[in-house]
Amino acid sequence: MRILLVEDHTELSHWIARALHDAHLTVEHAASGSAADALLHTQEYALVILDLTLPGMDGLDVLKRLRARGSKTPVLVLTARGGLQERVQGLNLGADDYLPKPFELAELEARVKALLRRVQGAQGLTLRCGMLSFDTVSRMFTYGGEDLALTPRERAVLEALLTRAGRAVSKEKLFDEVFALEDEANLDAIEIYVHRLRKKLDRPGEGRVGITTLRGLGYLLEEKP
């Protein structure tokens, strides 16, 4: 489940990303409002954590443009602007929750999970590619109607590929989503997990799914003929 963290403070971004990664959530990071706006134009996220004071474009403008495009992606506003007027303005523009700085990471994690439960309960979203499916509520993969046994890392790689099924995902992007800020990991680890997933997906039958390597572009999850 991908979350977009929009925060220009490097150290704070580091700790938020690590806390959410430990909670088995995938975090992408944008350090400016303009970068966040560009990502939100082309990518789908389960949740946006949005600071208001940002370079390039103010957070409220990012929120306003997101809602103007008809997006219902939940947004948690995270900011040092603690005044009532700012909170009301953010909520009126379409924010779903508001957490003033400074804050405890435990509270942030609890609010994030509450927002995700709310949207999952409303949508009951299941992602599919061929006979592979992923229930975003139970967090379980099935393949050909049977539960697919995966390690946490394998699950993270497969989820990142499935959310972009039919599109190439670079090794670097997969590494950032799966390992986040873990210093002991290296880029070659992605090849190991992709290899393991290929073996588990290698089954006969209509609707089978495979992972194709596209030289210079990354990996592509697609239904095989």
Helices and strands as residue ranges (DSSP letters): E 2-6, H 10-22, E 26-30, H 33-42, E 47-50, H 59-68, E 75-79, H 84-92, E 97-100, H 105-123, E 126-129, E 132-135, E 140-143, E 146-147, H 152-162, E 168-169, H 171-179, H 189-201, E 209-214, E 218-223
